[in-house]
Amino acid sequence: MIRIPTARIETVADFGPILDDLLETHRISQRALVEAAGGSFTRAQLYLWIVGKTAPSLAGLIKLVQALGYDLALVPREDAQ
């Protein structure tokens, strides 16, 4: 069973560790993730997201989530019932 991080992303710095955890959980390399996303972002951009220097645009986030096998529309909000 795939473990999904449950931490809430509130700052750019929160995003990187969660993304890194997802890569490890899915056993996917940074290169493979970029390829799965159809080149929507570069490995350099992905690295900057992981280390917390920048965050993806909405378009980049959608491609990133889809490449990991998730549907952003189905990710529940914390306050959802």
Secondary structure, 3 states (H helix, E strand, C coil): CCCCCCCCCCCHHHHHHHHHHHHHHHCCCHHHHHHHCCCCCCHHHHHHHHCCCCCCCHHHHHHHHHHCCCCHHHCCCCCCC
